[in-house]
Amino acid sequence: MPQKPNLSSGVGYLAIPGPSVMPEAVLNAMHRPAPNIYAGELPEMMPGIVADLKRVARTDGEVALYIANGHGVWEAALSNVIGPGDKVLVPSTGHFGQGWAGIARGLGAEAQVIDFGKAAGMDMAQIADALMADTAHQIKAVLAVHVDTSSSVRNDIAALRATLDDVGHPALLMADCIASLGCDVFEMDAWGVDVMVTACQKGLMVPPGMGFVFFNDKAAEMRAAMPRVSEYWDWTRRANPQDFYQYWDGTAPTHHVYGLRTALDMIHAEGIEAVWARHATLARAIWAACDAWATKGSLRVNIADPGQRSHAVTALRLEAPQATALRDWTAQQVGLTLGIGLGMAAPGDPAWHGFFRLGHMGHVNGHMIMGLLGGIEAGFKALGIAHGGGALSAAAEVIGGA
């Protein structure tokens, strides 16, 4: 009998929701000897990087840079404005809302969580009730995840600001844009966000290792009133450095900085509005394919309302254990790595094997998405997973009509 061919040889496709696909230009920019950290090119490029980060965030405020992942900048942001005994409100729509609440508790704060589950966005009426009940204004901040990467929900941050304003509550509005920045529309200043956190490994297309905290004057005033802040997490000097090392409070992540410079150049060459439009179109193509597949079998998009879906990540449901079987097959047979169902069920729970996620953030284009969808459909056929027809045609129609 002829040997079954291995169709996974060649360049693999990491289609998980972060770290995202790294552009060759970014990787090439990082492939260099160690630079001088005291003078020359590296320190000279920092003011431009700071300005261009603010352009992506759509803010005239400040930004502090950290050697950290998203969890690190969760703590960095909170450390500057929240102390032991303070209270925060956390409207949670997935794993990462709960995670940020946990960081707050670790700092000695009280985290009041409103759990909206894992399949829909925030309910502003419930949030308004919680804020109005806080007549003494003990809640110092509302911690909102713009896109929860686990559930793939996209929350309405502008509506959350309107809710705070409508009830006259002075709490800071803090937004986690780790999954969304550079993918979904985000307007820090126009939406009235006081503090925003993000990291480099998703829409910013750089290997993991850098995190950023953006903040406005209101947040800076709250920082000034804090009795103490850890010297490492303190954003004051980082946002207004006198010397290069103060951007990072020590040795810089040198090669990441070169990669970030190139990634920002790519984003601004395309134009942030065009980047948003590209992500929106590719997301609609994925959803069109999923709708076709869902006409038969158990596949469902986790977020039913398209208006609440992220343009960066899509969480999907299958009858367990089909999701795990599909992920294993695509990785082993066609070189396509799909995301696990992070936070949708405990790893020991059989239901965990009924979720998977697609990352479509950053350095992605039409043919990559068509390849992603084709790999999934091949897996359905190979594994005998029931699915409707016409998915690739539906996706191609979206992309072809863009």
BALOBA-1460 file (C-alpha; in Angstrom, 3 decimals):
// residues 402
<rec num="1" residu="m" x="0.000" y="0.000" z="0.000"/>
<rec num="2" residu="p" x="1.263" y="3.535" z="-0.746"/>
<rec num="3" residu="q" x="2.316" y="5.481" z="2.333"/>
<rec num="4" residu="k" x="-0.099" y="8.186" z="3.429"/>
<rec num="5" residu="p" x="1.477" y="11.577" z="2.667"/>
<rec num="6" residu="n" x="2.410" y="13.996" z="5.420"/>
<rec num="7" residu="l" x="0.682" y="17.230" z="4.431"/>
<rec num="8" residu="s" x="1.978" y="19.179" z="7.423"/>
<rec num="9" residu="s" x="5.469" y="19.699" z="6.020"/>
<rec num="10" residu="g" x="6.335" y="23.263" z="5.057"/>
<rec num="11" residu="v" x="5.586" y="26.544" z="6.780"/>
<rec num="12" residu="g" x="3.131" y="26.041" z="9.628"/>
<rec num="13" residu="y" x="0.259" y="28.410" z="10.371"/>
<rec num="14" residu="l" x="-0.193" y="29.402" z="14.009"/>
<rec num="15" residu="a" x="-3.841" y="30.461" z="14.031"/>
<rec num="16" residu="i" x="-4.158" y="30.924" z="17.786"/>
<rec num="17" residu="p" x="-5.282" y="34.229" z="19.352"/>
<rec num="18" residu="g" x="-1.791" y="35.314" z="20.357"/>
<rec num="19" residu="p" x="1.049" y="35.273" z="19.951"/>
<rec num="20" residu="s" x="0.041" y="36.210" z="16.447"/>
<rec num="21" residu="v" x="1.829" y="35.600" z="13.161"/>
<rec num="22" residu="m" x="5.065" y="37.613" z="13.152"/>
<rec num="23" residu="p" x="5.886" y="39.525" z="9.945"/>
<rec num="24" residu="e" x="9.212" y="38.670" z="8.347"/>
<rec num="25" residu="a" x="10.067" y="42.378" z="8.426"/>
<rec num="26" residu="v" x="9.658" y="42.423" z="12.211"/>
<rec num="27" residu="l" x="11.757" y="39.299" z="12.684"/>
<rec num="28" residu="n" x="14.427" y="40.625" z="10.345"/>
<rec num="29" residu="a" x="14.562" y="43.924" z="12.249"/>
<rec num="30" residu="m" x="15.243" y="41.962" z="15.440"/>
<rec num="31" residu="h" x="17.981" y="39.820" z="13.872"/>
<rec num="32" residu="r" x="20.983" y="41.994" z="14.737"/>
<rec num="33" residu="p" x="23.840" y="42.173" z="17.240"/>
<rec num="34" residu="a" x="23.202" y="43.670" z="20.652"/>
<rec num="35" residu="p" x="22.990" y="47.470" z="20.334"/>
<rec num="36" residu="n" x="24.432" y="50.203" z="22.535"/>
<rec num="37" residu="i" x="21.852" y="51.085" z="25.177"/>
<rec num="38" residu="y" x="23.515" y="54.343" z="26.228"/>
<rec num="39" residu="a" x="23.695" y="56.325" z="22.997"/>
<rec num="40" residu="g" x="22.942" y="56.169" z="19.307"/>
<rec num="41" residu="e" x="20.140" y="54.641" z="17.284"/>
<rec num="42" residu="l" x="18.217" y="52.806" z="19.996"/>
<rec num="43" residu="p" x="17.715" y="55.744" z="22.420"/>
<rec num="44" residu="e" x="17.087" y="58.088" z="19.496"/>
<rec num="45" residu="m" x="14.175" y="56.055" z="18.166"/>
<rec num="46" residu="m" x="12.215" y="56.054" z="21.449"/>
<rec num="47" residu="p" x="10.359" y="59.406" z="21.124"/>
<rec num="48" residu="g" x="9.038" y="58.314" z="17.729"/>
<rec num="49" residu="i" x="7.943" y="54.926" z="19.096"/>
<rec num="50" residu="v" x="6.083" y="56.596" z="21.955"/>
<rec num="51" residu="a" x="4.337" y="58.982" z="19.570"/>
<rec num="52" residu="d" x="3.358" y="56.162" z="17.223"/>
<rec num="53" residu="l" x="2.021" y="53.986" z="20.050"/>
<rec num="54" residu="k" x="-0.231" y="56.886" z="21.015"/>
<rec num="55" residu="r" x="-1.419" y="57.138" z="17.414"/>
<rec num="56" residu="v" x="-2.534" y="53.499" z="17.506"/>
<rec num="57" residu="a" x="-4.273" y="54.023" z="20.863"/>
<rec num="58" residu="r" x="-5.862" y="57.258" z="19.608"/>
<rec num="59" residu="t" x="-4.762" y="59.279" z="22.610"/>
<rec num="60" residu="d" x="-2.950" y="62.466" z="23.485"/>
<rec num="61" residu="g" x="-2.279" y="61.103" z="26.958"/>
<rec num="62" residu="e" x="0.788" y="59.377" z="28.351"/>
<rec num="63" residu="v" x="2.178" y="55.880" z="27.884"/>
<rec num="64" residu="a" x="4.448" y="53.871" z="30.172"/>
<rec num="65" residu="l" x="6.454" y="50.957" z="28.740"/>
<rec num="66" residu="y" x="7.173" y="47.715" z="30.607"/>
<rec num="67" residu="i" x="9.035" y="44.466" z="30.063"/>
<rec num="68" residu="a" x="5.927" y="42.396" z="30.791"/>
<rec num="69" residu="n" x="3.077" y="40.431" z="29.294"/>
<rec num="70" residu="g" x="-0.574" y="41.368" z="29.703"/>
<rec num="71" residu="h" x="-0.754" y="40.124" z="33.279"/>
<rec num="72" residu="g" x="2.181" y="42.364" z="34.117"/>
<rec num="73" residu="v" x="0.517" y="45.509" z="32.795"/>
<rec num="74" residu="w" x="-2.711" y="44.577" z="34.585"/>
<rec num="75" residu="e" x="-0.700" y="44.862" z="37.796"/>
<rec num="76" residu="a" x="1.262" y="47.898" z="36.625"/>
<rec num="77" residu="a" x="-1.896" y="49.853" z="35.869"/>
<rec num="78" residu="l" x="-3.617" y="48.915" z="39.122"/>
<rec num="79" residu="s" x="-0.516" y="49.567" z="41.228"/>
<rec num="80" residu="n" x="-0.531" y="53.226" z="40.209"/>
<rec num="81" residu="v" x="-4.125" y="53.955" z="41.232"/>
<rec num="82" residu="i" x="-5.368" y="51.179" z="43.565"/>
<rec num="83" residu="g" x="-4.155" y="50.338" z="47.053"/>
<rec num="84" residu="p" x="-5.082" y="47.914" z="49.843"/>
<rec num="85" residu="g" x="-8.692" y="48.371" z="50.919"/>
<rec num="86" residu="d" x="-9.760" y="50.141" z="47.721"/>
<rec num="87" residu="k" x="-12.656" y="48.815" z="45.685"/>
<rec num="88" residu="v" x="-12.971" y="48.090" z="41.964"/>
<rec num="89" residu="l" x="-15.930" y="47.005" z="39.853"/>
<rec num="90" residu="v" x="-15.277" y="44.294" z="37.268"/>
<rec num="91" residu="p" x="-17.962" y="43.525" z="34.656"/>
<rec num="92" residu="s" x="-16.682" y="40.125" z="33.503"/>
<rec num="93" residu="t" x="-17.465" y="38.475" z="30.162"/>
<rec num="94" residu="g" x="-14.902" y="35.686" z="30.237"/>
<rec num="95" residu="h" x="-11.674" y="34.319" z="31.635"/>
<rec num="96" residu="f" x="-9.679" y="37.539" z="31.431"/>
<rec num="97" residu="g" x="-12.135" y="39.742" z="33.280"/>
<rec num="98" residu="q" x="-11.907" y="37.300" z="36.159"/>
<rec num="99" residu="g" x="-8.117" y="37.334" z="35.834"/>
<rec num="100" residu="w" x="-7.853" y="41.111" z="36.169"/>
<rec num="101" residu="a" x="-10.106" y="40.960" z="39.219"/>
<rec num="102" residu="g" x="-7.708" y="38.425" z="40.709"/>
<rec num="103" residu="i" x="-4.763" y="40.782" z="40.230"/>
<rec num="104" residu="a" x="-6.704" y="43.515" z="42.050"/>
<rec num="105" residu="r" x="-7.397" y="41.187" z="44.961"/>
<rec num="106" residu="g" x="-3.728" y="40.274" z="45.090"/>
<rec num="107" residu="l" x="-2.950" y="43.947" z="45.659"/>
<rec num="108" residu="g" x="-5.324" y="44.011" z="48.612"/>
<rec num="109" residu="a" x="-8.272" y="45.589" z="46.824"/>
<rec num="110" residu="e" x="-11.878" y="44.440" z="46.962"/>
<rec num="111" residu="a" x="-13.068" y="43.343" z="43.521"/>
<rec num="112" residu="q" x="-16.834" y="43.402" z="42.981"/>
<rec num="113" residu="v" x="-17.416" y="41.160" z="39.951"/>
<rec num="114" residu="i" x="-20.564" y="41.250" z="37.847"/>
<rec num="115" residu="d" x="-20.394" y="37.983" z="35.932"/>
<rec num="116" residu="f" x="-22.147" y="38.185" z="32.550"/>
<rec num="117" residu="g" x="-21.093" y="34.665" z="31.604"/>
<rec num="118" residu="k" x="-19.032" y="33.650" z="28.593"/>
<rec num="119" residu="a" x="-21.424" y="34.056" z="25.672"/>
<rec num="120" residu="a" x="-22.505" y="37.711" z="25.609"/>
<rec num="121" residu="g" x="-21.335" y="41.230" z="26.337"/>
<rec num="122" residu="m" x="-21.919" y="43.560" z="29.260"/>
<rec num="123" residu="d" x="-25.398" y="44.647" z="30.342"/>
<rec num="124" residu="m" x="-25.135" y="48.395" z="30.980"/>
<rec num="125" residu="a" x="-28.311" y="48.427" z="33.086"/>
<rec num="126" residu="q" x="-26.789" y="46.037" z="35.629"/>
<rec num="127" residu="i" x="-23.586" y="48.047" z="35.700"/>
<rec num="128" residu="a" x="-25.560" y="51.252" z="36.237"/>
<rec num="129" residu="d" x="-27.384" y="49.630" z="39.158"/>
<rec num="130" residu="a" x="-24.092" y="48.641" z="40.778"/>
<rec num="131" residu="l" x="-22.671" y="52.141" z="40.341"/>
<rec num="132" residu="m" x="-25.804" y="53.842" z="41.692"/>
<rec num="133" residu="a" x="-25.740" y="51.552" z="44.721"/>
<rec num="134" residu="d" x="-22.261" y="52.886" z="45.484"/>
<rec num="135" residu="t" x="-23.551" y="56.139" z="46.953"/>
<rec num="136" residu="a" x="-20.311" y="56.737" z="48.883"/>
<rec num="137" residu="h" x="-18.272" y="56.373" z="45.669"/>
<rec num="138" residu="q" x="-16.041" y="53.697" z="47.171"/>
<rec num="139" residu="i" x="-15.477" y="52.168" z="43.726"/>
<rec num="140" residu="k" x="-12.265" y="53.771" z="42.469"/>
<rec num="141" residu="a" x="-12.134" y="52.079" z="39.072"/>
<rec num="142" residu="v" x="-14.159" y="49.992" z="36.638"/>
<rec num="143" residu="l" x="-12.007" y="47.288" z="34.988"/>
<rec num="144" residu="a" x="-13.372" y="46.382" z="31.555"/>
<rec num="145" residu="v" x="-11.933" y="43.961" z="29.014"/>
<rec num="146" residu="h" x="-12.579" y="45.322" z="25.513"/>
<rec num="147" residu="v" x="-12.131" y="41.919" z="23.832"/>
<rec num="148" residu="d" x="-12.020" y="38.882" z="26.074"/>
<rec num="149" residu="t" x="-9.806" y="36.479" z="24.157"/>
<rec num="150" residu="s" x="-11.382" y="33.438" z="25.800"/>
<rec num="151" residu="s" x="-15.009" y="34.078" z="24.825"/>
<rec num="152" residu="s" x="-14.246" y="36.360" z="21.816"/>
<rec num="153" residu="v" x="-16.800" y="38.907" z="22.980"/>
<rec num="154" residu="r" x="-16.230" y="42.581" z="22.096"/>
<rec num="155" residu="n" x="-17.601" y="44.918" z="24.740"/>
<rec num="156" residu="d" x="-18.938" y="48.428" z="24.154"/>
<rec num="157" residu="i" x="-16.436" y="50.601" z="26.002"/>
<rec num="158" residu="a" x="-17.986" y="53.863" z="24.798"/>
<rec num="159" residu="a" x="-21.337" y="52.777" z="26.249"/>
<rec num="160" residu="l" x="-19.638" y="51.937" z="29.525"/>
<rec num="161" residu="r" x="-18.218" y="55.474" z="29.715"/>
<rec num="162" residu="a" x="-21.697" y="56.851" z="28.982"/>
<rec num="163" residu="t" x="-23.085" y="54.718" z="31.814"/>
<rec num="164" residu="l" x="-20.523" y="56.100" z="34.271"/>
<rec num="165" residu="d" x="-21.315" y="59.634" z="33.165"/>
<rec num="166" residu="d" x="-25.081" y="59.134" z="33.250"/>
<rec num="167" residu="v" x="-25.031" y="58.040" z="36.886"/>
<rec num="168" residu="g" x="-22.417" y="60.643" z="37.819"/>
<rec num="169" residu="h" x="-19.869" y="58.188" z="39.166"/>
<rec num="170" residu="p" x="-16.246" y="59.421" z="39.378"/>
<rec num="171" residu="a" x="-14.533" y="56.003" z="39.051"/>
<rec num="172" residu="l" x="-11.736" y="55.615" z="36.569"/>
<rec num="173" residu="l" x="-12.601" y="53.686" z="33.416"/>
<rec num="174" residu="m" x="-9.781" y="51.179" z="32.792"/>
<rec num="175" residu="a" x="-9.785" y="49.111" z="29.598"/>
<rec num="176" residu="d" x="-7.880" y="45.952" z="28.711"/>
<rec num="177" residu="c" x="-7.094" y="46.147" z="24.977"/>
<rec num="178" residu="i" x="-4.521" y="43.365" z="24.934"/>
<rec num="179" residu="a" x="-6.409" y="41.408" z="22.257"/>
<rec num="180" residu="s" x="-8.053" y="44.322" z="20.471"/>
<rec num="181" residu="l" x="-5.518" y="47.105" z="19.931"/>
<rec num="182" residu="g" x="-4.611" y="47.299" z="16.256"/>
<rec num="183" residu="c" x="-7.479" y="44.951" z="15.319"/>
<rec num="184" residu="d" x="-10.822" y="46.282" z="16.581"/>
<rec num="185" residu="v" x="-11.772" y="49.952" z="16.554"/>
<rec num="186" residu="f" x="-10.619" y="51.609" z="19.761"/>
<rec num="187" residu="e" x="-10.674" y="55.342" z="20.523"/>
<rec num="188" residu="m" x="-9.123" y="55.999" z="23.924"/>
<rec num="189" residu="d" x="-9.727" y="59.736" z="24.158"/>
<rec num="190" residu="a" x="-12.993" y="59.895" z="22.216"/>
<rec num="191" residu="w" x="-14.463" y="57.099" z="24.334"/>
<rec num="192" residu="g" x="-13.345" y="58.644" z="27.619"/>
<rec num="193" residu="v" x="-11.030" y="55.838" z="28.744"/>
<rec num="194" residu="d" x="-8.771" y="56.892" z="31.614"/>
<rec num="195" residu="v" x="-6.336" y="53.953" z="31.608"/>
<rec num="196" residu="m" x="-5.711" y="51.399" z="28.862"/>
<rec num="197" residu="v" x="-3.417" y="48.385" z="28.929"/>
<rec num="198" residu="t" x="-2.124" y="46.350" z="26.030"/>
<rec num="199" residu="a" x="0.757" y="44.081" z="25.034"/>
<rec num="200" residu="c" x="2.894" y="43.606" z="21.940"/>
<rec num="201" residu="q" x="2.148" y="40.042" z="20.840"/>
<rec num="202" residu="k" x="-1.246" y="40.348" z="19.156"/>
<rec num="203" residu="g" x="-2.293" y="43.279" z="16.960"/>
<rec num="204" residu="l" x="1.133" y="44.891" z="17.388"/>
<rec num="205" residu="m" x="2.759" y="41.813" z="15.775"/>
<rec num="206" residu="v" x="5.893" y="41.574" z="17.967"/>
<rec num="207" residu="p" x="7.039" y="38.500" z="19.939"/>
<rec num="208" residu="p" x="5.739" y="38.512" z="23.543"/>
<rec num="209" residu="g" x="7.673" y="40.546" z="26.074"/>
<rec num="210" residu="m" x="6.505" y="44.166" z="26.100"/>
<rec num="211" residu="g" x="3.437" y="45.714" z="27.722"/>
<rec num="212" residu="f" x="2.085" y="49.264" z="27.679"/>
<rec num="213" residu="v" x="-0.075" y="51.346" z="30.015"/>
<rec num="214" residu="f" x="-1.704" y="54.461" z="28.578"/>
<rec num="215" residu="f" x="-3.226" y="56.986" z="30.998"/>
<rec num="216" residu="n" x="-4.769" y="60.457" z="31.029"/>
<rec num="217" residu="d" x="-4.591" y="63.425" z="33.411"/>
<rec num="218" residu="k" x="-7.391" y="62.130" z="35.635"/>
<rec num="219" residu="a" x="-5.494" y="58.889" z="36.208"/>
<rec num="220" residu="a" x="-2.254" y="60.808" z="36.788"/>
<rec num="221" residu="e" x="-3.971" y="62.852" z="39.499"/>
<rec num="222" residu="m" x="-5.124" y="59.655" z="41.210"/>
<rec num="223" residu="r" x="-1.565" y="58.314" z="40.988"/>
<rec num="224" residu="a" x="-0.273" y="61.506" z="42.638"/>
<rec num="225" residu="a" x="-2.625" y="60.936" z="45.568"/>
<rec num="226" residu="m" x="-1.352" y="57.398" z="46.209"/>
<rec num="227" residu="p" x="0.666" y="57.081" z="49.447"/>
<rec num="228" residu="r" x="3.143" y="54.695" z="47.787"/>
<rec num="229" residu="v" x="3.698" y="52.882" z="44.506"/>
<rec num="230" residu="s" x="6.264" y="50.187" z="43.779"/>
<rec num="231" residu="e" x="9.242" y="51.866" z="42.132"/>
<rec num="232" residu="y" x="9.245" y="49.320" z="39.328"/>
<rec num="233" residu="w" x="5.548" y="49.657" z="38.459"/>
<rec num="234" residu="d" x="5.408" y="53.446" z="38.934"/>
<rec num="235" residu="w" x="4.455" y="54.960" z="35.597"/>
<rec num="236" residu="t" x="5.566" y="58.530" z="36.411"/>
<rec num="237" residu="r" x="9.208" y="58.352" z="35.356"/>
<rec num="238" residu="r" x="8.585" y="55.864" z="32.552"/>
<rec num="239" residu="a" x="6.140" y="58.249" z="30.880"/>
<rec num="240" residu="n" x="8.441" y="61.260" z="31.293"/>
<rec num="241" residu="p" x="11.987" y="59.886" z="31.141"/>
<rec num="242" residu="q" x="15.100" y="62.022" z="31.396"/>
<rec num="243" residu="d" x="17.338" y="59.194" z="30.201"/>
<rec num="244" residu="f" x="16.791" y="56.203" z="27.928"/>
<rec num="245" residu="y" x="16.934" y="53.596" z="30.709"/>
<rec num="246" residu="q" x="14.022" y="55.300" z="32.480"/>
<rec num="247" residu="y" x="11.610" y="54.247" z="29.718"/>
<rec num="248" residu="w" x="12.106" y="50.681" z="30.954"/>
<rec num="249" residu="d" x="13.379" y="51.258" z="34.513"/>
<rec num="250" residu="g" x="16.518" y="49.365" z="33.610"/>
<rec num="251" residu="t" x="17.911" y="47.568" z="30.586"/>
<rec num="252" residu="a" x="15.582" y="47.812" z="27.602"/>
<rec num="253" residu="p" x="14.178" y="44.813" z="25.687"/>
<rec num="254" residu="t" x="16.528" y="45.911" z="22.930"/>
<rec num="255" residu="h" x="15.605" y="43.629" z="20.061"/>
<rec num="256" residu="h" x="11.893" y="43.874" z="20.791"/>
<rec num="257" residu="v" x="12.203" y="47.644" z="20.428"/>
<rec num="258" residu="y" x="13.569" y="47.233" z="16.904"/>
<rec num="259" residu="g" x="10.733" y="44.851" z="16.091"/>
<rec num="260" residu="l" x="8.176" y="47.269" z="17.507"/>
<rec num="261" residu="r" x="9.581" y="50.119" z="15.423"/>
<rec num="262" residu="t" x="9.072" y="48.057" z="12.262"/>
<rec num="263" residu="a" x="5.591" y="46.874" z="13.299"/>
<rec num="264" residu="l" x="4.460" y="50.441" z="13.959"/>
<rec num="265" residu="d" x="5.838" y="51.489" z="10.576"/>
<rec num="266" residu="m" x="3.758" y="48.741" z="8.954"/>
<rec num="267" residu="i" x="0.594" y="49.762" z="10.810"/>
<rec num="268" residu="h" x="0.922" y="53.432" z="9.949"/>
<rec num="269" residu="a" x="1.867" y="52.715" z="6.323"/>
<rec num="270" residu="e" x="-1.397" y="50.799" z="5.946"/>
<rec num="271" residu="g" x="-3.326" y="53.315" z="8.058"/>
<rec num="272" residu="i" x="-5.097" y="52.363" z="11.269"/>
<rec num="273" residu="e" x="-8.571" y="52.758" z="9.721"/>
<rec num="274" residu="a" x="-7.529" y="50.422" z="6.903"/>
<rec num="275" residu="v" x="-6.143" y="47.961" z="9.482"/>
<rec num="276" residu="w" x="-9.503" y="48.005" z="11.260"/>
<rec num="277" residu="a" x="-11.370" y="47.493" z="7.969"/>
<rec num="278" residu="r" x="-9.121" y="44.558" z="7.002"/>
<rec num="279" residu="h" x="-9.764" y="42.826" z="10.314"/>
<rec num="280" residu="a" x="-13.509" y="43.446" z="10.049"/>
<rec num="281" residu="t" x="-13.714" y="41.958" z="6.553"/>
<rec num="282" residu="l" x="-11.655" y="38.890" z="7.403"/>
<rec num="283" residu="a" x="-13.740" y="38.311" z="10.530"/>
<rec num="284" residu="r" x="-16.949" y="38.466" z="8.484"/>
<rec num="285" residu="a" x="-15.493" y="35.909" z="6.084"/>
<rec num="286" residu="i" x="-14.833" y="33.532" z="8.976"/>
<rec num="287" residu="w" x="-18.340" y="34.046" z="10.349"/>
<rec num="288" residu="a" x="-19.879" y="33.423" z="6.919"/>
<rec num="289" residu="a" x="-18.056" y="30.101" z="6.732"/>
<rec num="290" residu="c" x="-19.130" y="29.213" z="10.260"/>
<rec num="291" residu="d" x="-22.757" y="30.023" z="9.464"/>
<rec num="292" residu="a" x="-22.607" y="27.645" z="6.505"/>
<rec num="293" residu="w" x="-20.994" y="24.883" z="8.547"/>
<rec num="294" residu="a" x="-23.578" y="25.380" z="11.309"/>
<rec num="295" residu="t" x="-26.505" y="24.436" z="9.056"/>
<rec num="296" residu="k" x="-25.679" y="20.826" z="9.902"/>
<rec num="297" residu="g" x="-23.996" y="19.360" z="12.966"/>
<rec num="298" residu="s" x="-23.028" y="20.958" z="16.276"/>
<rec num="299" residu="l" x="-20.690" y="23.822" z="15.310"/>
<rec num="300" residu="r" x="-21.713" y="27.177" z="16.795"/>
<rec num="301" residu="v" x="-20.037" y="30.562" z="17.110"/>
<rec num="302" residu="n" x="-19.754" y="31.254" z="20.844"/>
<rec num="303" residu="i" x="-21.020" y="34.839" z="20.553"/>
<rec num="304" residu="a" x="-24.374" y="34.679" z="18.782"/>
<rec num="305" residu="d" x="-24.726" y="38.426" z="18.144"/>
<rec num="306" residu="p" x="-22.324" y="39.531" z="15.360"/>
<rec num="307" residu="g" x="-22.384" y="43.035" z="16.812"/>
<rec num="308" residu="q" x="-20.686" y="41.722" z="19.951"/>
<rec num="309" residu="r" x="-18.031" y="39.633" z="18.198"/>
<rec num="310" residu="s" x="-14.371" y="40.557" z="18.117"/>
<rec num="311" residu="h" x="-12.653" y="41.118" z="14.778"/>
<rec num="312" residu="a" x="-9.474" y="39.579" z="16.231"/>
<rec num="313" residu="v" x="-10.573" y="36.192" z="17.613"/>
<rec num="314" residu="t" x="-13.521" y="33.836" z="17.181"/>
<rec num="315" residu="a" x="-14.431" y="31.240" z="19.826"/>
<rec num="316" residu="l" x="-16.304" y="28.191" z="18.538"/>
<rec num="317" residu="r" x="-18.222" y="25.307" z="20.067"/>
<rec num="318" residu="l" x="-18.455" y="21.694" z="18.917"/>
<rec num="319" residu="e" x="-19.829" y="18.583" z="20.543"/>
<rec num="320" residu="a" x="-17.064" y="17.311" z="22.855"/>
<rec num="321" residu="p" x="-14.538" y="15.820" z="22.188"/>
<rec num="322" residu="q" x="-14.711" y="16.935" z="18.555"/>
<rec num="323" residu="a" x="-12.913" y="20.253" z="19.108"/>
<rec num="324" residu="t" x="-9.812" y="18.595" z="20.549"/>
<rec num="325" residu="a" x="-9.869" y="15.963" z="17.833"/>
<rec num="326" residu="l" x="-10.074" y="18.691" z="15.187"/>
<rec num="327" residu="r" x="-7.186" y="20.663" z="16.697"/>
<rec num="328" residu="d" x="-5.041" y="17.550" z="16.856"/>
<rec num="329" residu="w" x="-5.833" y="16.615" z="13.252"/>
<rec num="330" residu="t" x="-5.165" y="20.042" z="11.720"/>
<rec num="331" residu="a" x="-1.850" y="20.382" z="13.581"/>
<rec num="332" residu="q" x="-0.624" y="16.904" z="12.687"/>
<rec num="333" residu="q" x="-1.976" y="16.587" z="9.151"/>
<rec num="334" residu="v" x="-1.950" y="20.053" z="7.559"/>
<rec num="335" residu="g" x="0.348" y="22.141" z="9.776"/>
<rec num="336" residu="l" x="-2.470" y="24.355" z="11.090"/>
<rec num="337" residu="t" x="-2.524" y="25.113" z="14.829"/>
<rec num="338" residu="l" x="-5.911" y="26.171" z="16.231"/>
<rec num="339" residu="g" x="-6.403" y="27.736" z="19.660"/>
<rec num="340" residu="i" x="-7.551" y="25.834" z="22.714"/>
<rec num="341" residu="g" x="-10.828" y="26.746" z="24.417"/>
<rec num="342" residu="l" x="-9.076" y="28.725" z="27.145"/>
<rec num="343" residu="g" x="-11.259" y="29.458" z="30.162"/>
<rec num="344" residu="m" x="-14.453" y="28.062" z="28.634"/>
<rec num="345" residu="a" x="-14.278" y="24.947" z="30.829"/>
<rec num="346" residu="a" x="-11.785" y="23.462" z="33.276"/>
<rec num="347" residu="p" x="-9.115" y="21.323" z="31.537"/>
<rec num="348" residu="g" x="-10.263" y="18.246" z="33.470"/>
<rec num="349" residu="d" x="-13.890" y="18.772" z="32.465"/>
<rec num="350" residu="p" x="-14.935" y="16.740" z="29.390"/>
<rec num="351" residu="a" x="-16.673" y="19.898" z="28.109"/>
<rec num="352" residu="w" x="-13.207" y="21.450" z="27.619"/>
<rec num="353" residu="h" x="-12.857" y="19.305" z="24.498"/>
<rec num="354" residu="g" x="-15.844" y="21.046" z="22.909"/>
<rec num="355" residu="f" x="-14.255" y="24.479" z="22.409"/>
<rec num="356" residu="f" x="-11.612" y="25.928" z="20.116"/>
<rec num="357" residu="r" x="-10.612" y="29.403" z="18.957"/>
<rec num="358" residu="l" x="-9.378" y="31.050" z="15.788"/>
<rec num="359" residu="g" x="-6.934" y="33.927" z="15.981"/>
<rec num="360" residu="h" x="-7.230" y="36.377" z="13.076"/>
<rec num="361" residu="m" x="-5.220" y="39.297" z="14.395"/>
<rec num="362" residu="g" x="-2.320" y="41.345" z="13.181"/>
<rec num="363" residu="h" x="-0.376" y="40.077" z="10.156"/>
<rec num="364" residu="v" x="-3.219" y="38.226" z="8.369"/>
<rec num="365" residu="n" x="-4.681" y="38.549" z="4.877"/>
<rec num="366" residu="g" x="-7.322" y="37.020" z="2.647"/>
<rec num="367" residu="h" x="-5.460" y="33.967" z="1.405"/>
<rec num="368" residu="m" x="-4.364" y="33.087" z="4.942"/>
<rec num="369" residu="i" x="-7.962" y="33.131" z="6.141"/>
<rec num="370" residu="m" x="-9.095" y="31.025" z="3.180"/>
<rec num="371" residu="g" x="-6.311" y="28.556" z="4.016"/>
<rec num="372" residu="l" x="-7.374" y="28.504" z="7.661"/>
<rec num="373" residu="l" x="-10.965" y="27.737" z="6.716"/>
<rec num="374" residu="g" x="-9.902" y="25.120" z="4.175"/>
<rec num="375" residu="g" x="-7.795" y="23.354" z="6.786"/>
<rec num="376" residu="i" x="-10.725" y="23.232" z="9.199"/>
<rec num="377" residu="e" x="-13.068" y="21.867" z="6.519"/>
<rec num="378" residu="a" x="-10.530" y="19.194" z="5.621"/>
<rec num="379" residu="g" x="-10.473" y="18.213" z="9.294"/>
<rec num="380" residu="f" x="-14.255" y="18.004" z="9.398"/>
<rec num="381" residu="k" x="-14.215" y="15.652" z="6.421"/>
<rec num="382" residu="a" x="-11.356" y="13.519" z="7.708"/>
<rec num="383" residu="l" x="-12.912" y="13.089" z="11.149"/>
<rec num="384" residu="g" x="-16.492" y="12.665" z="9.980"/>
<rec num="385" residu="i" x="-17.672" y="15.780" z="11.864"/>
<rec num="386" residu="a" x="-21.088" y="16.769" z="10.544"/>
<rec num="387" residu="h" x="-21.133" y="20.177" z="8.867"/>
<rec num="388" residu="g" x="-23.041" y="22.126" z="6.278"/>
<rec num="389" residu="g" x="-21.689" y="22.847" z="2.813"/>
<rec num="390" residu="g" x="-20.717" y="26.020" z="0.996"/>
<rec num="391" residu="a" x="-18.517" y="27.474" z="3.742"/>
<rec num="392" residu="l" x="-15.517" y="28.327" z="1.592"/>
<rec num="393" residu="s" x="-17.737" y="29.815" z="-1.095"/>
<rec num="394" residu="a" x="-19.446" y="31.982" z="1.514"/>
<rec num="395" residu="a" x="-16.103" y="33.221" z="2.848"/>
<rec num="396" residu="a" x="-14.795" y="33.848" z="-0.665"/>
<rec num="397" residu="e" x="-17.862" y="35.926" z="-1.431"/>
<rec num="398" residu="v" x="-17.142" y="38.178" z="1.552"/>
<rec num="399" residu="i" x="-13.498" y="38.592" z="0.627"/>
<rec num="400" residu="g" x="-14.217" y="38.932" z="-3.085"/>
<rec num="401" residu="g" x="-16.835" y="41.580" z="-2.463"/>
<rec num="402" residu="a" x="-14.726" y="43.696" z="-0.118"/>
